[in-house]
Amino acid sequence: MVRKFMFVTDADGKSREVKVDPAHLGRQIRDHRAAGREVTVLTEDERIQAGLNAAWIAEQHRAGRI
């Protein structure tokens, strides 16, 4: 079984991680979207890659390249 991570972004732009219930993932997604939130679900590998990408972007920004 693949571990999943859910991130929810509110209308004001604040994101937070939400605990995932694997048996009810579809229902969780529908509930958050119905409440007007943007939902992103990542696997563990995708989450690691997103973190590495964010670190690279921050490094490039600090160096004045982007």
N, C-alpha and C positions, 0 to 999 in steps of 0.2 A: 504494500500500500504506500502511495506517495503522500508525503506530508504537504498540506496546502496552507497558504497564508492569505488572508483577506484584508485588504486595505479599503477603507471607506472615506470618501471625500465629501464634506458637507458643502452646502451652497456658498458658504463664506470662504471656502478654499482650504479649510483645515482638514488634514488627513490623520487617520488613526488606524491602528491595527485592531482587528476584531477577531476574537476566537472563532475558529471554524468548527462547525458540527458536521462531520463528513456525511452522516446519514441524511442531513437536511440542507445540504449546500444550496441546492436550487431554490428552496423556500427562503433561505437567508438572503440570497441575491435578489429575489423578487421583492421581499419585504423592504430591503434597503433602497432599491430603485423606486418602489412605490412611494417611499418617503422623500424622494427627490435627491438621493445621494448617488454619487458615482462609485461604482464598485470595481475593484481590480483583484483578481484571484491569481496567485502565483504558486508554482511549485517551489521546492527548496532550491533547486538549481537556478530557476529563473530569478528568485530573490537574491541569490548570491551574485548573479551576473548583473542585476540592476544596481546593487551596491557597488560593485567594481566600476560600472559605468559612471555612477554618480561621483565616485572618488576621482576618476580620471578627468571628468568635466571640471570638478572643483580645482584640481591641480593645474589644468590648462588655463583656467580662468585666472588663478593666482599668478601664473606666469605671464599673463597678458596676451596669450595666443588666441583666446576666444572671448 
